[in-house]
């Protein structure tokens, strides 16, 4: 029973990660306009805003064209 419980927990973690990835892909492709708050906590959103300038680069091509508070 102990191993079955661990397997169930692992399955739940994997399912949540899969759902988050699907939401991010759909938002990136423009199929949803969901807020970032449904997937990320306020602290995580703050961190994402802080690291955004490093990840975007200096030219227009790698910049994120989506509104800042959306999942995209």
PDB file with SEQRES, HELIX, SHEET and CRYST1 records, atoms N, CA, C and O in Angstrom:
SEQRES   1 A   72  UNK UNK UNK UNK UNK UNK UNK UNK UNK UNK UNK UNK UNK          
SEQRES   2 A   72  UNK UNK UNK UNK UNK UNK UNK UNK UNK UNK UNK UNK UNK          
SEQRES   3 A   72  UNK UNK UNK UNK UNK UNK UNK UNK UNK UNK UNK UNK UNK          
SEQRES   4 A   72  UNK UNK UNK UNK UNK UNK UNK UNK UNK UNK UNK UNK UNK          
SEQRES   5 A   72  UNK UNK UNK UNK UNK UNK UNK UNK UNK UNK UNK UNK UNK          
SEQRES   6 A   72  UNK UNK UNK UNK UNK UNK UNK                                  
HELIX    1 AA1 UNK A    2  UNK A   28  1                                  27    
HELIX    2 AA2 UNK A   36  UNK A   38  5                                   3    
HELIX    3 AA3 UNK A   42  UNK A   56  1                                  15    
CRYST1    1.000    1.000    1.000  90.00  90.00  90.00 P 1           1          
ATOM      1  N   UNK A   1       0.815  -1.202   0.000  1.00  0.00           N  
ATOM      2  CA  UNK A   1       0.000   0.000   0.000  1.00  0.00           C  
ATOM      3  C   UNK A   1       0.852   1.257   0.000  1.00  0.00           C  
ATOM      4  O   UNK A   1       0.463   2.275  -0.573  1.00  0.00           O  
ATOM      5  N   UNK A   2       2.015   1.191   0.642  1.00  0.00           N  
ATOM      6  CA  UNK A   2       2.860   2.376   0.699  1.00  0.00           C  
ATOM      7  C   UNK A   2       3.325   2.787  -0.696  1.00  0.00           C  
ATOM      8  O   UNK A   2       3.325   3.974  -1.022  1.00  0.00           O  
ATOM      9  N   UNK A   3       3.718   1.826  -1.514  1.00  0.00           N  
ATOM     10  CA  UNK A   3       4.170   2.139  -2.862  1.00  0.00           C  
ATOM     11  C   UNK A   3       3.028   2.627  -3.741  1.00  0.00           C  
ATOM     12  O   UNK A   3       3.235   3.491  -4.593  1.00  0.00           O  
ATOM     13  N   UNK A   4       1.834   2.094  -3.552  1.00  0.00           N  
ATOM     14  CA  UNK A   4       0.677   2.531  -4.335  1.00  0.00           C  
ATOM     15  C   UNK A   4       0.355   3.994  -4.025  1.00  0.00           C  
ATOM     16  O   UNK A   4       0.012   4.758  -4.928  1.00  0.00           O  
ATOM     17  N   UNK A   5       0.463   4.381  -2.775  1.00  0.00           N  
ATOM     18  CA  UNK A   5       0.215   5.766  -2.398  1.00  0.00           C  
ATOM     19  C   UNK A   5       1.204   6.715  -3.036  1.00  0.00           C  
ATOM     20  O   UNK A   5       0.841   7.808  -3.470  1.00  0.00           O  
ATOM     21  N   UNK A   6       2.437   6.300  -3.090  1.00  0.00           N  
ATOM     22  CA  UNK A   6       3.464   7.128  -3.736  1.00  0.00           C  
ATOM     23  C   UNK A   6       3.205   7.254  -5.235  1.00  0.00           C  
ATOM     24  O   UNK A   6       3.395   8.320  -5.820  1.00  0.00           O  
ATOM     25  N   UNK A   7       2.776   6.165  -5.840  1.00  0.00           N  
ATOM     26  CA  UNK A   7       2.477   6.183  -7.266  1.00  0.00           C  
ATOM     27  C   UNK A   7       1.298   7.105  -7.561  1.00  0.00           C  
ATOM     28  O   UNK A   7       1.305   7.814  -8.567  1.00  0.00           O  
ATOM     29  N   UNK A   8       0.304   7.101  -6.709  1.00  0.00           N  
ATOM     30  CA  UNK A   8      -0.855   7.986  -6.884  1.00  0.00           C  
ATOM     31  C   UNK A   8      -0.426   9.449  -6.764  1.00  0.00           C  
ATOM     32  O   UNK A   8      -0.866  10.291  -7.547  1.00  0.00           O  
ATOM     33  N   UNK A   9       0.423   9.750  -5.798  1.00  0.00           N  
ATOM     34  CA  UNK A   9       0.922  11.128  -5.642  1.00  0.00           C  
ATOM     35  C   UNK A   9       1.730  11.553  -6.865  1.00  0.00           C  
ATOM     36  O   UNK A   9       1.587  12.675  -7.349  1.00  0.00           O  
ATOM     37  N   UNK A  10       2.569  10.665  -7.358  1.00  0.00           N  
ATOM     38  CA  UNK A  10       3.372  10.969  -8.540  1.00  0.00           C  
ATOM     39  C   UNK A  10       2.481  11.208  -9.756  1.00  0.00           C  
ATOM     40  O   UNK A  10       2.740  12.106 -10.557  1.00  0.00           O  
ATOM     41  N   UNK A  11       1.426  10.396  -9.888  1.00  0.00           N  
ATOM     42  CA  UNK A  11       0.484  10.563 -10.989  1.00  0.00           C  
ATOM     43  C   UNK A  11      -0.232  11.905 -10.900  1.00  0.00           C  
ATOM     44  O   UNK A  11      -0.439  12.565 -11.919  1.00  0.00           O  
ATOM     45  N   UNK A  12      -0.610  12.314  -9.694  1.00  0.00           N  
ATOM     46  CA  UNK A  12      -1.279  13.603  -9.507  1.00  0.00           C  
ATOM     47  C   UNK A  12      -0.353  14.758  -9.866  1.00  0.00           C  
ATOM     48  O   UNK A  12      -0.789  15.726 -10.489  1.00  0.00           O  
ATOM     49  N   UNK A  13       0.906  14.672  -9.486  1.00  0.00           N  
ATOM     50  CA  UNK A  13       1.882  15.718  -9.810  1.00  0.00           C  
ATOM     51  C   UNK A  13       2.085  15.790 -11.325  1.00  0.00           C  
ATOM     52  O   UNK A  13       2.139  16.882 -11.892  1.00  0.00           O  
ATOM     53  N   UNK A  14       2.197  14.641 -11.976  1.00  0.00           N  
ATOM     54  CA  UNK A  14       2.389  14.610 -13.424  1.00  0.00           C  
ATOM     55  C   UNK A  14       1.161  15.156 -14.155  1.00  0.00           C  
ATOM     56  O   UNK A  14       1.300  15.854 -15.160  1.00  0.00           O  
ATOM     57  N   UNK A  15      -0.026  14.847 -13.662  1.00  0.00           N  
ATOM     58  CA  UNK A  15      -1.252  15.346 -14.294  1.00  0.00           C  
ATOM     59  C   UNK A  15      -1.351  16.865 -14.170  1.00  0.00           C  
ATOM     60  O   UNK A  15      -1.749  17.544 -15.117  1.00  0.00           O  
ATOM     61  N   UNK A  16      -0.991  17.391 -13.012  1.00  0.00           N  
ATOM     62  CA  UNK A  16      -1.028  18.844 -12.840  1.00  0.00           C  
ATOM     63  C   UNK A  16      -0.012  19.527 -13.764  1.00  0.00           C  
ATOM     64  O   UNK A  16      -0.318  20.549 -14.377  1.00  0.00           O  
ATOM     65  N   UNK A  17       1.181  18.966 -13.860  1.00  0.00           N  
ATOM     66  CA  UNK A  17       2.199  19.526 -14.746  1.00  0.00           C  
ATOM     67  C   UNK A  17       1.727  19.478 -16.208  1.00  0.00           C  
ATOM     68  O   UNK A  17       1.942  20.427 -16.961  1.00  0.00           O  
ATOM     69  N   UNK A  18       1.092  18.384 -16.600  1.00  0.00           N  
ATOM     70  CA  UNK A  18       0.596  18.263 -17.967  1.00  0.00           C  
ATOM     71  C   UNK A  18      -0.479  19.305 -18.253  1.00  0.00           C  
ATOM     72  O   UNK A  18      -0.494  19.893 -19.335  1.00  0.00           O  
ATOM     73  N   UNK A  19      -1.371  19.540 -17.308  1.00  0.00           N  
ATOM     74  CA  UNK A  19      -2.418  20.552 -17.483  1.00  0.00           C  
ATOM     75  C   UNK A  19      -1.808  21.945 -17.621  1.00  0.00           C  
ATOM     76  O   UNK A  19      -2.240  22.730 -18.465  1.00  0.00           O  
ATOM     77  N   UNK A  20      -0.822  22.252 -16.808  1.00  0.00           N  
ATOM     78  CA  UNK A  20      -0.154  23.555 -16.884  1.00  0.00           C  
ATOM     79  C   UNK A  20       0.520  23.738 -18.234  1.00  0.00           C  
ATOM     80  O   UNK A  20       0.422  24.806 -18.839  1.00  0.00           O  
ATOM     81  N   UNK A  21       1.197  22.716 -18.706  1.00  0.00           N  
ATOM     82  CA  UNK A  21       1.865  22.792 -20.003  1.00  0.00           C  
ATOM     83  C   UNK A  21       0.851  22.989 -21.123  1.00  0.00           C  
ATOM     84  O   UNK A  21       1.086  23.778 -22.039  1.00  0.00           O  
ATOM     85  N   UNK A  22      -0.267  22.284 -21.059  1.00  0.00           N  
ATOM     86  CA  UNK A  22      -1.304  22.442 -22.085  1.00  0.00           C  
ATOM     87  C   UNK A  22      -1.866  23.866 -22.076  1.00  0.00           C  
ATOM     88  O   UNK A  22      -2.113  24.440 -23.137  1.00  0.00           O  
ATOM     89  N   UNK A  23      -2.069  24.436 -20.890  1.00  0.00           N  
ATOM     90  CA  UNK A  23      -2.559  25.808 -20.797  1.00  0.00           C  
ATOM     91  C   UNK A  23      -1.557  26.786 -21.399  1.00  0.00           C  
ATOM     92  O   UNK A  23      -1.944  27.711 -22.114  1.00  0.00           O  
ATOM     93  N   UNK A  24      -0.281  26.588 -21.115  1.00  0.00           N  
ATOM     94  CA  UNK A  24       0.751  27.475 -21.646  1.00  0.00           C  
ATOM     95  C   UNK A  24       0.849  27.383 -23.168  1.00  0.00           C  
ATOM     96  O   UNK A  24       1.003  28.404 -23.838  1.00  0.00           O  
ATOM     97  N   UNK A  25       0.762  26.186 -23.714  1.00  0.00           N  
ATOM     98  CA  UNK A  25       0.846  26.006 -25.163  1.00  0.00           C  
ATOM     99  C   UNK A  25      -0.366  26.641 -25.846  1.00  0.00           C  
ATOM    100  O   UNK A  25      -0.221  27.322 -26.861  1.00  0.00           O  
ATOM    101  N   UNK A  26      -1.566  26.418 -25.287  1.00  0.00           N  
ATOM    102  CA  UNK A  26      -2.767  27.018 -25.873  1.00  0.00           C  
ATOM    103  C   UNK A  26      -2.702  28.542 -25.820  1.00  0.00           C  
ATOM    104  O   UNK A  26      -3.110  29.210 -26.770  1.00  0.00           O  
ATOM    105  N   UNK A  27      -2.200  29.094 -24.731  1.00  0.00           N  
ATOM    106  CA  UNK A  27      -2.080  30.552 -24.607  1.00  0.00           C  
ATOM    107  C   UNK A  27      -1.058  31.089 -25.603  1.00  0.00           C  
ATOM    108  O   UNK A  27      -1.280  32.129 -26.225  1.00  0.00           O  
ATOM    109  N   UNK A  28       0.044  30.391 -25.752  1.00  0.00           N  
ATOM    110  CA  UNK A  28       1.081  30.821 -26.700  1.00  0.00           C  
ATOM    111  C   UNK A  28       0.550  30.834 -28.124  1.00  0.00           C  
ATOM    112  O   UNK A  28       0.886  31.722 -28.908  1.00  0.00           O  
ATOM    113  N   UNK A  29      -0.277  29.853 -28.460  1.00  0.00           N  
ATOM    114  CA  UNK A  29      -0.822  29.741 -29.807  1.00  0.00           C  
ATOM    115  C   UNK A  29      -2.007  30.673 -30.047  1.00  0.00           C  
ATOM    116  O   UNK A  29      -2.550  30.711 -31.151  1.00  0.00           O  
ATOM    117  N   UNK A  30      -2.408  31.419 -29.027  1.00  0.00           N  
ATOM    118  CA  UNK A  30      -3.497  32.373 -29.171  1.00  0.00           C  
ATOM    119  C   UNK A  30      -4.877  31.767 -29.051  1.00  0.00           C  
ATOM    120  O   UNK A  30      -5.858  32.395 -29.450  1.00  0.00           O  
ATOM    121  N   UNK A  31      -4.981  30.566 -28.514  1.00  0.00           N  
ATOM    122  CA  UNK A  31      -6.283  29.907 -28.397  1.00  0.00           C  
ATOM    123  C   UNK A  31      -6.980  30.194 -27.077  1.00  0.00           C  
ATOM    124  O   UNK A  31      -8.109  29.751 -26.870  1.00  0.00           O  
ATOM    125  N   UNK A  32      -6.333  30.924 -26.185  1.00  0.00           N  
ATOM    126  CA  UNK A  32      -6.982  31.283 -24.923  1.00  0.00           C  
ATOM    127  C   UNK A  32      -6.431  32.624 -24.453  1.00  0.00           C  
ATOM    128  O   UNK A  32      -5.293  32.984 -24.754  1.00  0.00           O  
ATOM    129  N   UNK A  33      -7.237  33.336 -23.729  1.00  0.00           N  
ATOM    130  CA  UNK A  33      -6.818  34.622 -23.188  1.00  0.00           C  
ATOM    131  C   UNK A  33      -6.812  34.595 -21.675  1.00  0.00           C  
ATOM    132  O   UNK A  33      -7.177  35.579 -21.032  1.00  0.00           O  
ATOM    133  N   UNK A  34      -6.402  33.476 -21.102  1.00  0.00           N  
ATOM    134  CA  UNK A  34      -6.465  33.279 -19.664  1.00  0.00           C  
ATOM    135  C   UNK A  34      -5.449  34.142 -18.925  1.00  0.00           C  
ATOM    136  O   UNK A  34      -4.368  34.443 -19.431  1.00  0.00           O  
ATOM    137  N   UNK A  35      -5.834  34.530 -17.709  1.00  0.00           N  
ATOM    138  CA  UNK A  35      -4.930  35.282 -16.840  1.00  0.00           C  
ATOM    139  C   UNK A  35      -3.822  34.373 -16.323  1.00  0.00           C  
ATOM    140  O   UNK A  35      -4.015  33.165 -16.177  1.00  0.00           O  
ATOM    141  N   UNK A  36      -2.682  34.951 -16.052  1.00  0.00           N  
ATOM    142  CA  UNK A  36      -1.560  34.190 -15.503  1.00  0.00           C  
ATOM    143  C   UNK A  36      -1.864  33.691 -14.091  1.00  0.00           C  
ATOM    144  O   UNK A  36      -1.249  32.733 -13.621  1.00  0.00           O  
ATOM    145  N   UNK A  37      -2.808  34.338 -13.420  1.00  0.00           N  
ATOM    146  CA  UNK A  37      -3.132  33.986 -12.034  1.00  0.00           C  
ATOM    147  C   UNK A  37      -3.734  32.591 -11.889  1.00  0.00           C  
ATOM    148  O   UNK A  37      -3.719  32.029 -10.795  1.00  0.00           O  
ATOM    149  N   UNK A  38      -4.263  32.025 -12.971  1.00  0.00           N  
ATOM    150  CA  UNK A  38      -4.851  30.690 -12.854  1.00  0.00           C  
ATOM    151  C   UNK A  38      -3.792  29.601 -12.749  1.00  0.00           C  
ATOM    152  O   UNK A  38      -4.076  28.502 -12.274  1.00  0.00           O  
ATOM    153  N   UNK A  39      -2.574  29.899 -13.189  1.00  0.00           N  
ATOM    154  CA  UNK A  39      -1.499  28.905 -13.158  1.00  0.00           C  
ATOM    155  C   UNK A  39      -0.392  29.263 -12.183  1.00  0.00           C  
ATOM    156  O   UNK A  39       0.178  28.382 -11.539  1.00  0.00           O  
ATOM    157  N   UNK A  40      -0.081  30.557 -12.068  1.00  0.00           N  
ATOM    158  CA  UNK A  40       1.038  30.995 -11.245  1.00  0.00           C  
ATOM    159  C   UNK A  40       0.564  31.789 -10.034  1.00  0.00           C  
ATOM    160  O   UNK A  40      -0.446  32.489 -10.097  1.00  0.00           O  
ATOM    161  N   UNK A  41       1.292  31.675  -8.943  1.00  0.00           N  
ATOM    162  CA  UNK A  41       0.992  32.452  -7.739  1.00  0.00           C  
ATOM    163  C   UNK A  41       1.481  33.888  -7.937  1.00  0.00           C  
ATOM    164  O   UNK A  41       2.288  34.141  -8.832  1.00  0.00           O  
ATOM    165  N   UNK A  42       1.008  34.827  -7.122  1.00  0.00           N  
ATOM    166  CA  UNK A  42       1.496  36.209  -7.246  1.00  0.00           C  
ATOM    167  C   UNK A  42       3.018  36.323  -7.118  1.00  0.00           C  
ATOM    168  O   UNK A  42       3.637  37.135  -7.806  1.00  0.00           O  
ATOM    169  N   UNK A  43       3.614  35.527  -6.253  1.00  0.00           N  
ATOM    170  CA  UNK A  43       5.073  35.564  -6.102  1.00  0.00           C  
ATOM    171  C   UNK A  43       5.769  35.065  -7.374  1.00  0.00           C  
ATOM    172  O   UNK A  43       6.790  35.621  -7.781  1.00  0.00           O  
ATOM    173  N   UNK A  44       5.221  34.024  -7.997  1.00  0.00           N  
ATOM    174  CA  UNK A  44       5.812  33.507  -9.232  1.00  0.00           C  
ATOM    175  C   UNK A  44       5.670  34.511 -10.371  1.00  0.00           C  
ATOM    176  O   UNK A  44       6.582  34.662 -11.184  1.00  0.00           O  
ATOM    177  N   UNK A  45       4.539  35.192 -10.432  1.00  0.00           N  
ATOM    178  CA  UNK A  45       4.333  36.214 -11.458  1.00  0.00           C  
ATOM    179  C   UNK A  45       5.331  37.355 -11.280  1.00  0.00           C  
ATOM    180  O   UNK A  45       5.863  37.880 -12.258  1.00  0.00           O  
ATOM    181  N   UNK A  46       5.578  37.731 -10.038  1.00  0.00           N  
ATOM    182  CA  UNK A  46       6.548  38.788  -9.752  1.00  0.00           C  
ATOM    183  C   UNK A  46       7.949  38.381 -10.226  1.00  0.00           C  
ATOM    184  O   UNK A  46       8.676  39.192 -10.800  1.00  0.00           O  
ATOM    185  N   UNK A  47       8.312  37.143  -9.986  1.00  0.00           N  
ATOM    186  CA  UNK A  47       9.620  36.635 -10.425  1.00  0.00           C  
ATOM    187  C   UNK A  47       9.695  36.600 -11.952  1.00  0.00           C  
ATOM    188  O   UNK A  47      10.722  36.951 -12.532  1.00  0.00           O  
ATOM    189  N   UNK A  48       8.616  36.180 -12.597  1.00  0.00           N  
ATOM    190  CA  UNK A  48       8.602  36.152 -14.058  1.00  0.00           C  
ATOM    191  C   UNK A  48       8.793  37.546 -14.643  1.00  0.00           C  
ATOM    192  O   UNK A  48       9.508  37.717 -15.631  1.00  0.00           O  
ATOM    193  N   UNK A  49       8.148  38.548 -14.028  1.00  0.00           N  
ATOM    194  CA  UNK A  49       8.337  39.932 -14.491  1.00  0.00           C  
ATOM    195  C   UNK A  49       9.784  40.389 -14.283  1.00  0.00           C  
ATOM    196  O   UNK A  49      10.322  41.146 -15.091  1.00  0.00           O  
ATOM    197  N   UNK A  50      10.402  39.929 -13.205  1.00  0.00           N  
ATOM    198  CA  UNK A  50      11.779  40.344 -12.907  1.00  0.00           C  
ATOM    199  C   UNK A  50      12.781  39.753 -13.899  1.00  0.00           C  
ATOM    200  O   UNK A  50      13.742  40.425 -14.274  1.00  0.00           O  
ATOM    201  N   UNK A  51      12.571  38.507 -14.330  1.00  0.00           N  
ATOM    202  CA  UNK A  51      13.539  37.869 -15.232  1.00  0.00           C  
ATOM    203  C   UNK A  51      13.213  38.097 -16.712  1.00  0.00           C  
ATOM    204  O   UNK A  51      14.015  37.756 -17.582  1.00  0.00           O  
ATOM    205  N   UNK A  52      12.053  38.667 -16.999  1.00  0.00           N  
ATOM    206  CA  UNK A  52      11.655  38.895 -18.387  1.00  0.00           C  
ATOM    207  C   UNK A  52      12.669  39.692 -19.201  1.00  0.00           C  
ATOM    208  O   UNK A  52      12.970  39.287 -20.324  1.00  0.00           O  
ATOM    209  N   UNK A  53      13.213  40.803 -18.700  1.00  0.00           N  
ATOM    210  CA  UNK A  53      14.187  41.558 -19.516  1.00  0.00           C  
ATOM    211  C   UNK A  53      15.419  40.733 -19.912  1.00  0.00           C  
ATOM    212  O   UNK A  53      15.961  40.921 -21.001  1.00  0.00           O  
ATOM    213  N   UNK A  54      15.858  39.833 -19.050  1.00  0.00           N  
ATOM    214  CA  UNK A  54      17.014  38.989 -19.368  1.00  0.00           C  
ATOM    215  C   UNK A  54      16.688  38.007 -20.490  1.00  0.00           C  
ATOM    216  O   UNK A  54      17.520  37.741 -21.358  1.00  0.00           O  
ATOM    217  N   UNK A  55      15.477  37.478 -20.462  1.00  0.00           N  
ATOM    218  CA  UNK A  55      15.102  36.436 -21.411  1.00  0.00           C  
ATOM    219  C   UNK A  55      14.682  36.975 -22.768  1.00  0.00           C  
ATOM    220  O   UNK A  55      14.808  36.276 -23.774  1.00  0.00           O  
ATOM    221  N   UNK A  56      14.187  38.200 -22.814  1.00  0.00           N  
ATOM    222  CA  UNK A  56      13.671  38.744 -24.059  1.00  0.00           C  
ATOM    223  C   UNK A  56      14.750  39.138 -25.056  1.00  0.00           C  
ATOM    224  O   UNK A  56      14.534  39.027 -26.262  1.00  0.00           O  
ATOM    225  N   UNK A  57      15.869  39.579 -24.601  1.00  0.00           N  
ATOM    226  CA  UNK A  57      16.899  40.025 -25.526  1.00  0.00           C  
ATOM    227  C   UNK A  57      16.720  41.488 -25.890  1.00  0.00           C  
ATOM    228  O   UNK A  57      15.878  42.180 -25.317  1.00  0.00           O  
ATOM    229  N   UNK A  58      17.502  41.950 -26.832  1.00  0.00           N  
ATOM    230  CA  UNK A  58      17.522  43.377 -27.160  1.00  0.00           C  
ATOM    231  C   UNK A  58      16.785  43.718 -28.452  1.00  0.00           C  
ATOM    232  O   UNK A  58      16.425  44.876 -28.661  1.00  0.00           O  
ATOM    233  N   UNK A  59      16.555  42.744 -29.315  1.00  0.00           N  
ATOM    234  CA  UNK A  59      15.856  43.025 -30.564  1.00  0.00           C  
ATOM    235  C   UNK A  59      14.366  42.758 -30.417  1.00  0.00           C  
ATOM    236  O   UNK A  59      13.935  42.193 -29.411  1.00  0.00           O  
ATOM    237  N   UNK A  60      13.574  43.157 -31.405  1.00  0.00           N  
ATOM    238  CA  UNK A  60      12.124  43.012 -31.329  1.00  0.00           C  
ATOM    239  C   UNK A  60      11.667  41.567 -31.513  1.00  0.00           C  
ATOM    240  O   UNK A  60      10.615  41.188 -30.997  1.00  0.00           O  
ATOM    241  N   UNK A  61      12.418  40.772 -32.221  1.00  0.00           N  
ATOM    242  CA  UNK A  61      11.997  39.409 -32.534  1.00  0.00           C  
ATOM    243  C   UNK A  61      11.772  38.527 -31.294  1.00  0.00           C  
ATOM    244  O   UNK A  61      10.729  37.877 -31.214  1.00  0.00           O  
ATOM    245  N   UNK A  62      12.697  38.473 -30.329  1.00  0.00           N  
ATOM    246  CA  UNK A  62      12.460  37.590 -29.186  1.00  0.00           C  
ATOM    247  C   UNK A  62      11.554  38.180 -28.097  1.00  0.00           C  
ATOM    248  O   UNK A  62      11.338  37.527 -27.076  1.00  0.00           O  
ATOM    249  N   UNK A  63      11.028  39.375 -28.281  1.00  0.00           N  
ATOM    250  CA  UNK A  63      10.171  39.983 -27.263  1.00  0.00           C  
ATOM    251  C   UNK A  63       8.808  39.316 -27.250  1.00  0.00           C  
ATOM    252  O   UNK A  63       8.308  38.886 -28.290  1.00  0.00           O  
ATOM    253  N   UNK A  64       8.214  39.230 -26.080  1.00  0.00           N  
ATOM    254  CA  UNK A  64       6.899  38.629 -25.905  1.00  0.00           C  
ATOM    255  C   UNK A  64       5.826  39.599 -26.418  1.00  0.00           C  
ATOM    256  O   UNK A  64       5.690  40.696 -25.876  1.00  0.00           O  
ATOM    257  N   UNK A  65       5.062  39.217 -27.451  1.00  0.00           N  
ATOM    258  CA  UNK A  65       4.068  40.130 -28.013  1.00  0.00           C  
ATOM    259  C   UNK A  65       2.740  40.132 -27.257  1.00  0.00           C  
ATOM    260  O   UNK A  65       1.844  40.905 -27.597  1.00  0.00           O  
ATOM    261  N   UNK A  66       2.599  39.298 -26.257  1.00  0.00           N  
ATOM    262  CA  UNK A  66       1.339  39.129 -25.537  1.00  0.00           C  
ATOM    263  C   UNK A  66       1.221  40.120 -24.373  1.00  0.00           C  
ATOM    264  O   UNK A  66       2.232  40.603 -23.865  1.00  0.00           O  
ATOM    265  N   UNK A  67      -0.019  40.424 -23.950  1.00  0.00           N  
ATOM    266  CA  UNK A  67      -0.211  41.305 -22.796  1.00  0.00           C  
ATOM    267  C   UNK A  67       0.483  40.741 -21.547  1.00  0.00           C  
ATOM    268  O   UNK A  67       0.547  39.523 -21.384  1.00  0.00           O  
ATOM    269  N   UNK A  68       0.996  41.596 -20.674  1.00  0.00           N  
ATOM    270  CA  UNK A  68       1.830  41.139 -19.563  1.00  0.00           C  
ATOM    271  C   UNK A  68       1.134  40.272 -18.510  1.00  0.00           C  
ATOM    272  O   UNK A  68       1.797  39.427 -17.909  1.00  0.00           O  
ATOM    273  N   UNK A  69      -0.132  40.436 -18.264  1.00  0.00           N  
ATOM    274  CA  UNK A  69      -0.785  39.670 -17.195  1.00  0.00           C  
ATOM    275  C   UNK A  69      -1.542  38.460 -17.699  1.00  0.00           C  
ATOM    276  O   UNK A  69      -2.350  37.890 -16.965  1.00  0.00           O  
ATOM    277  N   UNK A  70      -1.298  38.051 -18.944  1.00  0.00           N  
ATOM    278  CA  UNK A  70      -1.949  36.871 -19.465  1.00  0.00           C  
ATOM    279  C   UNK A  70      -1.011  35.670 -19.413  1.00  0.00           C  
ATOM    280  O   UNK A  70       0.200  35.811 -19.240  1.00  0.00           O  
ATOM    281  N   UNK A  71      -1.588  34.507 -19.563  1.00  0.00           N  
ATOM    282  CA  UNK A  71      -0.794  33.296 -19.516  1.00  0.00           C  
ATOM    283  C   UNK A  71       0.174  33.209 -20.688  1.00  0.00           C  
ATOM    284  O   UNK A  71       1.238  32.599 -20.576  1.00  0.00           O  
ATOM    285  N   UNK A  72      -0.192  33.813 -21.802  1.00  0.00           N  
ATOM    286  CA  UNK A  72       0.684  33.789 -22.971  1.00  0.00           C  
ATOM    287  C   UNK A  72       1.953  34.585 -22.700  1.00  0.00           C  
ATOM    288  O   UNK A  72       2.819  34.682 -23.570  1.00  0.00           O  
TER     289      UNK A  72                                                      
END                                                                             
